[in-house]
Amino acid sequence: MTDEPTPVKAPPGDGVGFVEWVRPHLPAMARLAARLAVGADRDDVVQEALARAWLKRGQYDGSRGTPSAWLLAITADQARKAVRKLRPVAELGDHDAVEARPDVDALVDVDQALGELSARQRLAVDCYYFADLSVADTAAVMGCSEGTVKSTLSDARARLRSLLEVRE
């Protein structure tokens, strides 16, 4: 008897089957969209990710990662696109276009601290800690090596510690 994992089936080609296939992953997709697409509509990001997943369902390869990793990678890509669309194009010398960063000493809320992480760090934290993906699946979502994921998570934890440090 072997301990090989059961291969994950590709998403069904019919609409109802596809919906059932993605349904367990929707909460993680929504959380990731909310964390990465700050300022954009989370529901729009998830909807775009689902549409993209439907169109690319034939490209899913279960040997390269779990359905969750595949769907979160698509969601992360759509979130980045949504944020790029929100960025105003500032003319040189337009100092009002640069928003002031919040006072780091005032950050006491974890969500605010997570918002202070780089987009790459937020993606790693969300996939690994909130979506409960393995390092390998997180690497698949991020499109990088497992070592890069571990390093990014370490940097994110250090940054969160400094942001959440209680100062007297």
DSSP file with accessible surface (Angstrom, degrees, kcal/mol):
  #  RESIDUE AA STRUCTURE BP1 BP2  ACC     N-H-->O    O-->H-N    N-H-->O    O-->H-N    TCO  KAPPA ALPHA  PHI   PSI    X-CA   Y-CA   Z-CA
    1    1 A M              0   0  233      0, 0.0     2,-0.2     0, 0.0     0, 0.0   0.000 360.0 360.0 360.0 130.4    0.0    0.0    0.0
    2    2 A T        -     0   0   99      1,-0.1     0, 0.0     2,-0.1     0, 0.0  -0.668 360.0-141.3-101.2 156.0    1.4    3.4   -1.0
    3    3 A D        +     0   0  161     -2,-0.2    -1,-0.1     2,-0.0     3,-0.1  -0.016  51.1 142.7-101.0  27.1    0.9    6.7    0.8
    4    4 A E        -     0   0  148      1,-0.1    -2,-0.1     3,-0.0     2,-0.0  -0.460  56.4-109.3 -69.7 138.8    0.7    8.6   -2.5
    5    5 A P        -     0   0  117      0, 0.0    -1,-0.1     0, 0.0     3,-0.0  -0.357  34.0-103.3 -67.3 149.7   -1.8   11.5   -2.3
    6    6 A T        -     0   0  124      1,-0.1     2,-0.0    -3,-0.1    -3,-0.0  -0.572  43.2-110.9 -70.4 127.7   -5.0   11.1   -4.4
    7    7 A P        -     0   0  113      0, 0.0     2,-0.4     0, 0.0    -1,-0.1  -0.372  30.0-119.7 -63.3 140.6   -4.7   13.2   -7.5
    8    8 A V        -     0   0   61     54,-0.1    54,-0.3    57,-0.1     2,-0.1  -0.679  28.4-121.9 -82.5 131.8   -7.0   16.2   -7.5
    9    9 A K        -     0   0  174     -2,-0.4    -1,-0.1     1,-0.1    52,-0.0  -0.381  27.1-105.0 -72.7 151.0   -9.4   16.2  -10.3
   10   10 A A        -     0   0   59      1,-0.1    -1,-0.1    -2,-0.1    48,-0.1  -0.291  51.5 -80.3 -67.4 158.2   -9.6   19.1  -12.8
   11   11 A P        -     0   0   11      0, 0.0    -1,-0.1     0, 0.0     7,-0.1  -0.355  55.9-101.9 -61.6 139.8  -12.4   21.5  -12.5
   12   12 A P        -     0   0   39      0, 0.0     9,-0.1     0, 0.0    45,-0.1  -0.280  20.1-132.6 -61.4 150.3  -15.6   20.1  -14.1
   13   13 A G  S    S+     0   0   51     -3,-0.1     2,-0.2     4,-0.1    45,-0.0   0.663  82.7  81.8 -80.2 -15.9  -16.5   21.5  -17.5
   14   14 A D  S  > S-     0   0   91      1,-0.1     4,-2.4     4,-0.0     5,-0.2  -0.622  84.4-122.6 -92.6 152.4  -20.1   22.2  -16.6
   15   15 A G  H  > S+     0   0   40     -2,-0.2     4,-2.4     1,-0.2     5,-0.2   0.901 108.5  48.2 -59.3 -45.9  -21.2   25.3  -14.8
   16   16 A V  H  > S+     0   0  108      1,-0.2     4,-2.1     2,-0.2    -1,-0.2   0.935 113.5  47.6 -65.0 -43.9  -22.9   23.6  -11.8
   17   17 A G  H  > S+     0   0   17      1,-0.2     4,-2.0     2,-0.2    -1,-0.2   0.902 110.9  51.9 -63.5 -39.0  -19.9   21.2  -11.3
   18   18 A F  H  X S+     0   0   13     -4,-2.4     4,-2.2     2,-0.2     5,-0.2   0.925 107.6  52.0 -64.3 -43.6  -17.5   24.1  -11.5
   19   19 A V  H  X S+     0   0   65     -4,-2.4     4,-2.0     1,-0.2    -1,-0.2   0.924 111.2  47.1 -59.5 -44.5  -19.4   26.1   -8.9
   20   20 A E  H  < S+     0   0  104     -4,-2.1    -1,-0.2     1,-0.2    -2,-0.2   0.854 110.3  54.2 -65.7 -32.8  -19.3   23.1   -6.5
   21   21 A W  H  < S+     0   0   40     -4,-2.0    -2,-0.2     1,-0.2    -1,-0.2   0.875 117.1  35.0 -68.6 -38.1  -15.6   22.6   -7.2
   22   22 A V  H >X S+     0   0    6     -4,-2.2     3,-2.0     1,-0.2     4,-0.7   0.709  93.6  90.4 -90.0 -19.4  -14.8   26.2   -6.2
   23   23 A R  G >< S+     0   0  124     -4,-2.0     3,-1.3     1,-0.3    -1,-0.2   0.855  84.1  52.7 -49.3 -46.0  -17.3   26.7   -3.4
   24   24 A P  G 34 S+     0   0   94      0, 0.0     4,-0.3     0, 0.0    -1,-0.3   0.757 110.7  49.9 -65.0 -17.3  -15.0   25.5   -0.6
   25   25 A H  G <> S+     0   0   38     -3,-2.0     4,-2.2     1,-0.2    -2,-0.2   0.532  83.4  91.3 -97.9  -7.3  -12.4   28.0   -1.7
   26   26 A L  H <X S+     0   0   56     -3,-1.3     4,-2.7    -4,-0.7     5,-0.2   0.891  83.1  52.8 -60.6 -43.0  -14.5   31.1   -1.9
   27   27 A P  H  > S+     0   0   71      0, 0.0     4,-2.5     0, 0.0    -1,-0.2   0.936 111.9  45.9 -60.3 -41.6  -13.9   32.3    1.7
   28   28 A A  H  > S+     0   0   10     -4,-0.3     4,-2.4     2,-0.2    -2,-0.2   0.897 112.5  51.3 -66.6 -37.8  -10.2   32.1    1.3
   29   29 A M  H  X S+     0   0    0     -4,-2.2     4,-2.6     2,-0.2    -1,-0.2   0.920 110.9  48.2 -63.7 -42.4  -10.4   33.9   -2.1
   30   30 A A  H  X S+     0   0   18     -4,-2.7     4,-2.5     2,-0.2    -2,-0.2   0.905 111.7  49.4 -66.2 -41.5  -12.5   36.7   -0.5
   31   31 A R  H  X S+     0   0   95     -4,-2.5     4,-2.0    -5,-0.2    -1,-0.2   0.924 112.7  47.4 -62.9 -43.9  -10.1   37.1    2.4
   32   32 A L  H  X S+     0   0    0     -4,-2.4     4,-2.6     1,-0.2     5,-0.3   0.929 111.8  50.0 -64.4 -43.2   -7.1   37.3    0.0
   33   33 A A  H  X S+     0   0    0     -4,-2.6     4,-2.6     1,-0.2    -1,-0.2   0.914 110.4  50.7 -61.0 -41.9   -8.9   39.8   -2.2
   34   34 A A  H  < S+     0   0   48     -4,-2.5    -1,-0.2     1,-0.2    -2,-0.2   0.881 114.6  43.7 -64.6 -36.8   -9.8   42.0    0.8
   35   35 A R  H  < S+     0   0   48     -4,-2.0     3,-0.3    -5,-0.2    -2,-0.2   0.867 123.5  33.2 -77.4 -36.7   -6.2   42.0    2.0
   36   36 A L  H  < S+     0   0   10     -4,-2.6     2,-0.8     1,-0.2    -2,-0.2   0.811 112.2  57.1 -91.6 -33.0   -4.5   42.6   -1.4
   37   37 A A  S >< S+     0   0    3     -4,-2.6     3,-2.2    -5,-0.3    -1,-0.2  -0.361  72.1 178.0 -99.7  55.2   -6.9   44.8   -3.2
   38   38 A V  T 3  S+     0   0   94     -2,-0.8     3,-0.1    -3,-0.3    -3,-0.1  -0.379  73.0  15.5 -61.4 125.5   -7.1   47.6   -0.7
   39   39 A G  T 3  S+     0   0   70      1,-0.4    -1,-0.3    -5,-0.1     2,-0.2   0.166 109.8  96.9  95.1 -18.1   -9.4   50.2   -2.1
   40   40 A A  S <  S-     0   0   26     -3,-2.2     2,-0.7    -7,-0.2    -1,-0.4  -0.590  89.4 -90.8 -98.0 165.8  -10.9   48.0   -4.7
   41   41 A D     >  -     0   0   82     -2,-0.2     4,-2.0     1,-0.2     3,-0.2  -0.670  30.2-154.4 -79.5 115.2  -14.1   46.1   -4.4
   42   42 A R  H  > S+     0   0  109     -2,-0.7     4,-2.5     1,-0.2     5,-0.2   0.895  93.9  53.3 -56.6 -43.0  -13.4   42.6   -3.0
   43   43 A D  H  > S+     0   0   98      1,-0.2     4,-2.6     2,-0.2    -1,-0.2   0.884 107.3  51.2 -63.9 -37.5  -16.4   41.1   -4.6
   44   44 A D  H  > S+     0   0   99     -3,-0.2     4,-2.6     2,-0.2    -1,-0.2   0.904 109.6  50.5 -64.9 -40.1  -15.4   42.4   -8.0
   45   45 A V  H  X S+     0   0    5     -4,-2.0     4,-2.4     2,-0.2    -2,-0.2   0.939 112.6  45.7 -63.3 -45.7  -11.9   40.9   -7.6
   46   46 A V  H  X S+     0   0   14     -4,-2.5     4,-2.7     2,-0.2     5,-0.2   0.924 112.4  51.6 -64.5 -41.3  -13.3   37.5   -6.6
   47   47 A Q  H  X S+     0   0  120     -4,-2.6     4,-2.4     1,-0.2    -1,-0.2   0.923 111.1  47.2 -61.4 -44.0  -15.8   37.6   -9.5
   48   48 A E  H  X S+     0   0  108     -4,-2.6     4,-2.5     1,-0.2    -1,-0.2   0.890 111.7  51.6 -64.1 -39.1  -13.0   38.4  -12.0
   49   49 A A  H  X S+     0   0    0     -4,-2.4     4,-2.7     2,-0.2    -2,-0.2   0.908 110.1  48.5 -64.9 -41.2  -10.9   35.6  -10.5
   50   50 A L  H  X S+     0   0   31     -4,-2.7     4,-2.5     2,-0.2    -2,-0.2   0.911 111.4  49.6 -65.1 -40.9  -13.8   33.1  -10.9
   51   51 A A  H  X S+     0   0   42     -4,-2.4     4,-2.3     2,-0.2    -2,-0.2   0.924 112.6  47.5 -63.6 -41.5  -14.3   34.2  -14.4
   52   52 A R  H  X S+     0   0   82     -4,-2.5     4,-2.0     1,-0.2    -2,-0.2   0.905 111.5  50.6 -65.7 -41.5  -10.6   33.8  -15.2
   53   53 A A  H  < S+     0   0    0     -4,-2.7     4,-0.3     2,-0.2    -1,-0.2   0.902 109.8  51.0 -63.0 -40.8  -10.6   30.3  -13.5
   54   54 A W  H >< S+     0   0   81     -4,-2.5     3,-1.1     1,-0.2     4,-0.2   0.940 112.0  46.3 -61.3 -46.3  -13.6   29.3  -15.6
   55   55 A L  H 3< S+     0   0  127     -4,-2.3     3,-0.3     1,-0.2    -1,-0.2   0.835 120.5  39.1 -66.4 -30.8  -11.9   30.4  -18.8
   56   56 A K  T >< S+     0   0   69     -4,-2.0     3,-2.3     1,-0.2     4,-0.4   0.218  78.5 115.6-103.6  14.1   -8.6   28.6  -17.8
   57   57 A R  G X  S+     0   0   68     -3,-1.1     3,-1.1    -4,-0.3    -1,-0.2   0.820  72.6  59.0 -58.3 -29.0  -10.1   25.5  -16.2
   58   58 A G  G 3  S+     0   0   77     -3,-0.3    -1,-0.3    -4,-0.2    -2,-0.1   0.693  99.7  58.6 -72.7 -14.7   -8.6   23.3  -18.9
   59   59 A Q  G <  S+     0   0  129     -3,-2.3    -1,-0.2     2,-0.0    -2,-0.2   0.516  76.0 118.2 -91.5  -7.1   -5.1   24.6  -17.8
   60   60 A Y    <   -     0   0   17     -3,-1.1     2,-0.5    -4,-0.4   -50,-0.1  -0.418  44.5-168.5 -64.2 133.0   -5.4   23.4  -14.2
   61   61 A D    >   -     0   0   69     -2,-0.1     3,-2.0     1,-0.1     4,-0.3  -0.924  11.7-163.5-127.0 103.9   -2.8   20.8  -13.4
   62   62 A G  G >  S+     0   0   26     -2,-0.5     3,-0.7   -54,-0.3   -54,-0.1   0.724  87.9  64.9 -60.6 -21.2   -3.4   19.0  -10.1
   63   63 A S  G 3  S+     0   0  104      1,-0.2    -1,-0.3   -55,-0.1     3,-0.1   0.682 100.3  52.5 -75.8 -15.4    0.2   17.7  -10.0
   64   64 A R  G <  S-     0   0  197     -3,-2.0     2,-0.3     1,-0.3    -1,-0.2   0.463 125.7 -38.1 -99.4  -2.8    1.5   21.3   -9.7
   65   65 A G    <   -     0   0   15     -3,-0.7    -1,-0.3    -4,-0.3   -57,-0.1  -0.867  69.6 -69.3 159.6 168.6   -0.6   22.3   -6.7
   66   66 A T     >  -     0   0   45     -2,-0.3     4,-2.3     1,-0.1     5,-0.2  -0.329  46.1-109.0 -77.9 162.5   -4.0   22.1   -5.0
   67   67 A P  H  > S+     0   0   15      0, 0.0     4,-2.9     0, 0.0     5,-0.3   0.906 121.0  55.8 -57.3 -37.7   -7.1   23.7   -6.3
   68   68 A S  H  > S+     0   0   16      1,-0.2     4,-2.7     2,-0.2     5,-0.2   0.933 107.6  47.1 -61.7 -45.3   -6.9   26.2   -3.5
   69   69 A A  H  > S+     0   0    2      2,-0.2     4,-2.2     1,-0.2    -1,-0.2   0.919 113.6  49.0 -62.6 -41.9   -3.4   27.3   -4.5
   70   70 A W  H  X S+     0   0   48     -4,-2.3     4,-1.9     2,-0.2    -2,-0.2   0.942 114.2  44.4 -63.4 -47.2   -4.5   27.6   -8.1
   71   71 A L  H  X S+     0   0    0     -4,-2.9     4,-2.4     1,-0.2    -2,-0.2   0.885 113.2  50.7 -67.4 -37.8   -7.5   29.7   -7.3
   72   72 A L  H  X S+     0   0    1     -4,-2.7     4,-2.9    -5,-0.3    -1,-0.2   0.864 107.2  54.3 -69.9 -32.5   -5.6   31.9   -4.8
   73   73 A A  H  X S+     0   0   27     -4,-2.2     4,-2.1    -5,-0.2    -2,-0.2   0.927 110.8  45.8 -64.5 -41.9   -2.9   32.5   -7.4
   74   74 A I  H  X S+     0   0   18     -4,-1.9     4,-2.4     2,-0.2    -2,-0.2   0.920 113.2  50.3 -65.8 -41.5   -5.6   33.7   -9.9
   75   75 A T  H  X S+     0   0    0     -4,-2.4     4,-2.6     2,-0.2    -2,-0.2   0.921 109.4  50.7 -62.7 -44.2   -7.2   35.8   -7.1
   76   76 A A  H  X S+     0   0    0     -4,-2.9     4,-2.4     1,-0.2    -1,-0.2   0.914 110.3  50.2 -61.1 -41.5   -3.9   37.4   -6.2
   77   77 A D  H  X S+     0   0   52     -4,-2.1     4,-2.1     1,-0.2    -2,-0.2   0.930 111.8  46.9 -63.1 -44.5   -3.3   38.3   -9.9
   78   78 A Q  H  X S+     0   0   20     -4,-2.4     4,-2.3     1,-0.2    -1,-0.2   0.874 110.4  53.5 -66.8 -35.7   -6.7   39.8  -10.2
   79   79 A A  H  X S+     0   0    0     -4,-2.6     4,-2.3     2,-0.2    -2,-0.2   0.920 108.1  50.0 -64.5 -43.6   -6.2   41.8   -7.0
   80   80 A R  H  X S+     0   0   97     -4,-2.4     4,-2.3     1,-0.2    -2,-0.2   0.906 110.6  50.1 -61.1 -41.0   -2.9   43.2   -8.3
   81   81 A K  H  X S+     0   0   59     -4,-2.1     4,-1.8     1,-0.2    -1,-0.2   0.912 109.7  51.1 -63.1 -41.0   -4.7   44.2  -11.5
   82   82 A A  H  X S+     0   0   22     -4,-2.3     4,-1.0     1,-0.2    -2,-0.2   0.904 110.6  48.3 -64.4 -40.3   -7.5   45.9   -9.5
   83   83 A V  H >X S+     0   0   30     -4,-2.3     4,-1.1     1,-0.2     3,-0.6   0.906 108.2  54.4 -68.4 -39.6   -5.0   47.9   -7.4
   84   84 A R  H 3< S+     0   0  127     -4,-2.3     3,-0.5     1,-0.2    -1,-0.2   0.885 105.4  54.0 -60.6 -37.1   -3.0   49.0  -10.5
   85   85 A K  H 3< S+     0   0  185     -4,-1.8    -1,-0.2     1,-0.2    -2,-0.2   0.787 106.4  53.5 -67.6 -26.2   -6.2   50.4  -12.0
   86   86 A L  H << S+     0   0   88     -4,-1.0    -1,-0.2    -3,-0.6    -2,-0.2   0.706  82.7 103.0 -80.5 -23.1   -6.8   52.5   -8.8
   87   87 A R     <  -     0   0  162     -4,-1.1     2,-0.1    -3,-0.5    -3,-0.0  -0.470  69.3-136.7 -67.4 121.7   -3.4   54.1   -8.8
   88   88 A P        -     0   0  108      0, 0.0     2,-0.8     0, 0.0    -2,-0.1  -0.477  16.1-119.9 -74.7 148.5   -3.7   57.7  -10.1
   89   89 A V        -     0   0  145     -2,-0.1     2,-0.4     0, 0.0    -2,-0.0  -0.814  34.5-158.1 -89.2 111.4   -1.1   58.8  -12.5
   90   90 A A        -     0   0   52     -2,-0.8     2,-0.2     7,-0.0     3,-0.1  -0.738  11.9-126.5 -94.6 140.8    0.6   61.8  -10.8
   91   91 A E    >   -     0   0  162     -2,-0.4     3,-2.1     1,-0.1     6,-0.2  -0.519  41.6 -88.8 -78.2 151.0    2.4   64.4  -12.6
   92   92 A L  T 3  S+     0   0  182      1,-0.3    -1,-0.1    -2,-0.2     3,-0.1  -0.354 116.8  25.7 -59.1 135.7    5.9   65.1  -11.5
   93   93 A G  T 3  S+     0   0   60      1,-0.2     2,-1.5    -3,-0.1    -1,-0.3   0.372  83.0 127.5  90.8  -5.3    5.9   67.8   -8.8
   94   94 A D    X   +     0   0   73     -3,-2.1     3,-1.2     1,-0.2     4,-0.3  -0.648  29.5 173.5 -85.9  88.1    2.4   67.0   -7.7
   95   95 A H  G >   +     0   0  156     -2,-1.5     3,-0.9     1,-0.3    -1,-0.2   0.717  69.5  67.4 -72.2 -20.1    3.1   66.5   -4.0
   96   96 A D  G 3  S+     0   0  152      1,-0.2    -1,-0.3    -3,-0.1    -2,-0.1   0.696  86.9  69.5 -72.5 -16.9   -0.6   66.1   -3.1
   97   97 A A  G <  S+     0   0   37     -3,-1.2     2,-0.7    -6,-0.2    -1,-0.2   0.713  83.1  82.1 -74.6 -17.4   -0.8   62.8   -4.9
   98   98 A V  S <  S-     0   0  117     -3,-0.9     2,-0.3    -4,-0.3    -1,-0.0  -0.784  76.1-145.9 -92.4 118.9    1.4   61.1   -2.3
   99   99 A E        -     0   0  174     -2,-0.7     2,-0.2     1,-0.1    -2,-0.1  -0.600  19.9-111.9 -83.1 144.2   -0.6   60.1    0.7
  100  100 A A        -     0   0   98     -2,-0.3    -1,-0.1     1,-0.1     3,-0.1  -0.490  31.4-118.5 -72.3 140.3    0.9   60.2    4.1
  101  101 A R        -     0   0  157     -2,-0.2     3,-0.1     1,-0.1    -1,-0.1  -0.516  36.6 -99.3 -74.4 148.5    1.5   56.8    5.7
  102  102 A P        -     0   0   71      0, 0.0     2,-0.4     0, 0.0    -1,-0.1  -0.287  47.4 -88.3 -66.4 153.9   -0.3   56.2    9.0
  103  103 A D    >   -     0   0  102      1,-0.2     3,-1.2    -3,-0.1     4,-0.4  -0.499  33.7-149.7 -63.9 118.2    1.6   56.8   12.2
  104  104 A V  G >  S+     0   0   43     -2,-0.4     3,-1.5     1,-0.3    -1,-0.2   0.863  94.5  60.7 -62.3 -35.1    3.3   53.4   12.9
  105  105 A D  G 3  S+     0   0  100      1,-0.3    -1,-0.3    61,-0.0    62,-0.2   0.786 100.6  55.9 -63.5 -24.6    3.1   54.0   16.7
  106  106 A A  G <  S+     0   0   62     -3,-1.2     2,-0.7     2,-0.0    -1,-0.3   0.553  79.8 108.8 -85.1  -7.7   -0.7   54.2   16.4
  107  107 A L    <   +     0   0    9     -3,-1.5     3,-0.0    -4,-0.4    -3,-0.0  -0.580  25.0 140.0 -75.1 113.7   -1.0   50.8   14.8
  108  108 A V        +     0   0  122     -2,-0.7     2,-0.4    58,-0.0    -1,-0.2   0.481  46.0  88.3-124.9 -13.7   -2.5   48.5   17.4
  109  109 A D  S  > S-     0   0   77     -3,-0.2     4,-2.4     1,-0.1     5,-0.2  -0.721  70.7-139.4 -93.6 135.2   -4.9   46.5   15.2
  110  110 A V  H  > S+     0   0   77     -2,-0.4     4,-3.1     1,-0.2     5,-0.2   0.905 103.9  54.1 -60.1 -42.7   -3.6   43.4   13.5
  111  111 A D  H  > S+     0   0   94      1,-0.2     4,-1.9     2,-0.2    -1,-0.2   0.907 109.2  48.4 -60.4 -39.1   -5.5   44.2   10.3
  112  112 A Q  H  > S+     0   0   98      2,-0.2     4,-0.8     1,-0.2    -1,-0.2   0.918 111.8  49.7 -65.4 -41.9   -3.9   47.6   10.2
  113  113 A A  H >X S+     0   0    0     -4,-2.4     3,-1.0     1,-0.2     4,-0.5   0.914 108.9  51.8 -63.8 -41.4   -0.5   46.0   10.8
  114  114 A L  H >< S+     0   0    4     -4,-3.1     3,-1.2     1,-0.3    -1,-0.2   0.877 104.6  58.0 -61.9 -34.8   -1.1   43.5    8.0
  115  115 A G  H 3< S+     0   0   39     -4,-1.9    -1,-0.3     1,-0.2    -2,-0.2   0.730  99.2  59.5 -66.3 -21.1   -2.0   46.4    5.7
  116  116 A E  H << S+     0   0   30     -3,-1.0    -1,-0.2    -4,-0.8    -2,-0.2   0.610  86.8  96.1 -82.3 -14.1    1.5   47.9    6.4
  117  117 A L  S << S-     0   0    4     -3,-1.2    39,-0.0    -4,-0.5    -3,-0.0  -0.379  88.9 -96.3 -70.7 158.2    3.2   44.8    5.0
  118  118 A S     >  -     0   0   58      1,-0.1     4,-2.8    -2,-0.1     5,-0.2  -0.286  38.0-106.8 -65.9 161.1    4.3   44.8    1.4
  119  119 A A  H  > S+     0   0   52      1,-0.2     4,-2.3     2,-0.2     5,-0.2   0.901 122.5  51.5 -58.4 -39.1    1.9   43.2   -1.1
  120  120 A R  H  > S+     0   0  110      2,-0.2     4,-2.2     1,-0.2    -1,-0.2   0.909 110.8  47.1 -66.1 -42.0    4.2   40.2   -1.4
  121  121 A Q  H  > S+     0   0   31      2,-0.2     4,-2.8     1,-0.2     5,-0.2   0.917 111.6  50.9 -65.9 -42.0    4.4   39.8    2.4
  122  122 A R  H  X S+     0   0   34     -4,-2.8     4,-2.9     2,-0.2     5,-0.2   0.914 110.0  50.6 -61.6 -41.3    0.6   40.1    2.7
  123  123 A L  H  X S+     0   0    4     -4,-2.3     4,-2.6    -5,-0.2     5,-0.3   0.945 112.2  46.3 -61.9 -46.7    0.2   37.4    0.1
  124  124 A A  H  X S+     0   0    0     -4,-2.2     4,-2.7     1,-0.2     5,-0.4   0.938 115.4  46.1 -62.3 -46.1    2.5   35.0    1.8
  125  125 A V  H  X>S+     0   0    7     -4,-2.8     4,-2.6     1,-0.2     5,-1.1   0.929 114.1  48.0 -63.4 -45.2    0.9   35.6    5.2
  126  126 A D  I  X>S+     0   0    0     -4,-2.9     5,-2.5    -5,-0.2     4,-0.7   0.930 115.9  42.9 -64.5 -45.0   -2.6   35.3    3.9
  127  127 A C  I  <5S+     0   0    0     -4,-2.6     6,-2.7    -5,-0.2    -2,-0.2   0.946 122.9  36.6 -65.2 -47.7   -1.9   32.1    2.0
  128  128 A Y  I  <5S+     0   0   79     -4,-2.7    -2,-0.2    -5,-0.3    -3,-0.2   0.937 131.6  22.8 -75.7 -47.0    0.2   30.4    4.7
  129  129 A Y  I  <5S+     0   0  105     -4,-2.6    -3,-0.2    -5,-0.4    -2,-0.1   0.878 132.4  30.8 -91.7 -40.8   -1.6   31.5    7.9
  130  130 A F  I  <<S+     0   0   76     -5,-1.1    -3,-0.2    -4,-0.7    -4,-0.1   0.847 127.9  36.4 -92.1 -36.3   -5.1   32.4    6.8
  131  131 A A  S   <S-     0   0   17     -5,-2.5    -4,-0.2    -6,-0.2    -3,-0.2   0.501 100.9-133.1 -91.5  -5.4   -5.8   30.0    3.9
  132  132 A D        +     0   0  140     -6,-0.3     2,-0.2     1,-0.2    -4,-0.2   0.842  46.5 161.0  58.7  37.8   -3.7   27.3    5.7
  133  133 A L        -     0   0   12     -6,-2.7    -1,-0.2    -7,-0.2    -2,-0.1  -0.583  40.7-111.4 -84.6 153.4   -1.7   26.5    2.5
  134  134 A S     >  -     0   0   58     -2,-0.2     4,-2.8     1,-0.1     5,-0.2  -0.256  32.1-103.4 -71.7 169.5    1.6   24.6    2.8
  135  135 A V  H  > S+     0   0   27      1,-0.2     4,-2.6     2,-0.2     5,-0.2   0.918 124.4  52.3 -61.0 -40.4    4.8   26.3    2.0
  136  136 A A  H  > S+     0   0   42      1,-0.2     4,-1.9     2,-0.2    -1,-0.2   0.925 111.9  44.2 -63.4 -44.5    4.8   24.5   -1.4
  137  137 A D  H  > S+     0   0   28      2,-0.2     4,-2.3     1,-0.2    -1,-0.2   0.879 112.0  53.0 -69.1 -36.3    1.3   25.7   -2.2
  138  138 A T  H  X S+     0   0    0     -4,-2.8     4,-2.7     2,-0.2    -2,-0.2   0.921 108.1  51.7 -63.0 -40.0    2.1   29.2   -1.1
  139  139 A A  H  X>S+     0   0    7     -4,-2.6     5,-1.9     1,-0.2     4,-1.6   0.897 108.2  51.9 -62.1 -38.8    5.1   29.1   -3.4
  140  140 A A  H  <5S+     0   0   46     -4,-1.9    -1,-0.2     2,-0.2    -2,-0.2   0.911 111.1  47.1 -64.7 -41.1    2.9   28.0   -6.2
  141  141 A V  H  <5S+     0   0    7     -4,-2.3    -2,-0.2     1,-0.2    -1,-0.2   0.929 117.8  42.0 -64.2 -42.7    0.5   30.9   -5.5
  142  142 A M  H  <5S-     0   0   17     -4,-2.7    -1,-0.2    -5,-0.2    -2,-0.2   0.632 105.4-127.4 -81.9 -15.0    3.3   33.4   -5.3
  143  143 A G  T  <5S+     0   0   70     -4,-1.6     2,-0.2     1,-0.3    -3,-0.2   0.909  72.7  99.7  69.9  41.3    5.2   32.0   -8.3
  144  144 A C  S   <S-     0   0   32     -5,-1.9    -1,-0.3    -6,-0.1    -2,-0.1  -0.827  77.0 -74.1-143.6-176.6    8.5   31.6   -6.4
  145  145 A S     >  -     0   0   67     -2,-0.2     4,-1.8     1,-0.1     5,-0.1  -0.377  39.3-114.1 -82.4 162.9   10.6   29.0   -4.6
  146  146 A E  H  > S+     0   0   99      1,-0.2     4,-2.4     2,-0.2     5,-0.2   0.869 117.8  57.0 -63.0 -36.8    9.8   27.5   -1.2
  147  147 A G  H  > S+     0   0   47      1,-0.2     4,-2.4     2,-0.2    -1,-0.2   0.892 104.6  51.4 -62.0 -38.3   12.9   29.2    0.3
  148  148 A T  H  > S+     0   0   53      2,-0.2     4,-2.8     1,-0.2    -1,-0.2   0.898 108.7  51.7 -65.8 -38.4   11.6   32.6   -0.9
  149  149 A V  H  X S+     0   0    0     -4,-1.8     4,-2.9     2,-0.2     5,-0.2   0.945 110.5  48.1 -62.0 -47.4    8.3   31.9    0.8
  150  150 A K  H  X S+     0   0  122     -4,-2.4     4,-2.2     1,-0.2    -2,-0.2   0.918 114.0  46.6 -60.8 -42.1   10.1   31.0    4.1
  151  151 A S  H  X S+     0   0   63     -4,-2.4     4,-2.6     2,-0.2    -1,-0.2   0.917 112.6  49.5 -65.6 -43.0   12.2   34.2    3.9
  152  152 A T  H  X S+     0   0   14     -4,-2.8     4,-2.5     1,-0.2    -2,-0.2   0.913 111.3  49.3 -64.2 -41.7    9.2   36.4    3.0
  153  153 A L  H  X S+     0   0    5     -4,-2.9     4,-2.7     2,-0.2    -1,-0.2   0.908 110.5  50.6 -63.9 -40.3    7.2   34.9    6.0
  154  154 A S  H  X S+     0   0   56     -4,-2.2     4,-2.3    -5,-0.2    -2,-0.2   0.936 112.0  46.8 -62.8 -45.3   10.2   35.5    8.3
  155  155 A D  H  X S+     0   0   86     -4,-2.6     4,-2.5     1,-0.2    -2,-0.2   0.895 112.3  51.1 -62.9 -40.4   10.5   39.1    7.1
  156  156 A A  H  X S+     0   0    0     -4,-2.5     4,-2.9     2,-0.2    -2,-0.2   0.914 109.3  49.8 -65.7 -42.7    6.7   39.6    7.5
  157  157 A R  H  X S+     0   0   91     -4,-2.7     4,-2.6     2,-0.2    -2,-0.2   0.921 111.6  48.9 -62.1 -42.2    6.7   38.2   11.1
  158  158 A A  H  X S+     0   0   44     -4,-2.3     4,-2.1     2,-0.2    -2,-0.2   0.925 112.7  47.8 -63.3 -43.1    9.6   40.5   12.0
  159  159 A R  H  X S+     0   0   73     -4,-2.5     4,-2.3     1,-0.2    -2,-0.2   0.923 111.8  49.6 -64.0 -43.0    7.7   43.5   10.5
  160  160 A L  H  X S+     0   0   29     -4,-2.9     4,-2.5     1,-0.2    -2,-0.2   0.900 108.0  54.4 -63.4 -40.0    4.5   42.6   12.3
  161  161 A R  H  X S+     0   0  159     -4,-2.6     4,-0.7     1,-0.2    -1,-0.2   0.936 111.1  45.1 -58.7 -45.1    6.4   42.3   15.6
  162  162 A S  H  < S+     0   0   47     -4,-2.1     3,-0.3     1,-0.2    -1,-0.2   0.883 115.1  47.8 -68.8 -34.9    7.7   45.8   15.2
  163  163 A L  H  < S+     0   0    3     -4,-2.3    -1,-0.2     1,-0.2    -2,-0.2   0.834 117.0  41.6 -73.1 -32.4    4.4   47.2   14.2
  164  164 A L  H  < S+     0   0   59     -4,-2.5    -1,-0.2    -5,-0.2    -2,-0.2   0.430  82.3 127.3 -96.7   1.6    2.5   45.5   17.0
  165  165 A E     <  -     0   0  115     -4,-0.7     2,-0.6    -3,-0.3   -58,-0.0  -0.365  61.6-128.2 -61.6 129.6    5.0   46.2   19.7
  166  166 A V        -     0   0  128     -2,-0.1     2,-0.5   -58,-0.0    -1,-0.1  -0.714  23.9-156.9 -83.1 122.2    3.3   47.9   22.6
  167  167 A R              0   0  144     -2,-0.6    -1,-0.0   -62,-0.2     0, 0.0  -0.853 360.0 360.0-103.5 134.9    5.2   51.1   23.5
  168  168 A E              0   0  237     -2,-0.5     0, 0.0     0, 0.0     0, 0.0  -0.623 360.0 360.0 -98.5 360.0    5.0   52.5   26.9
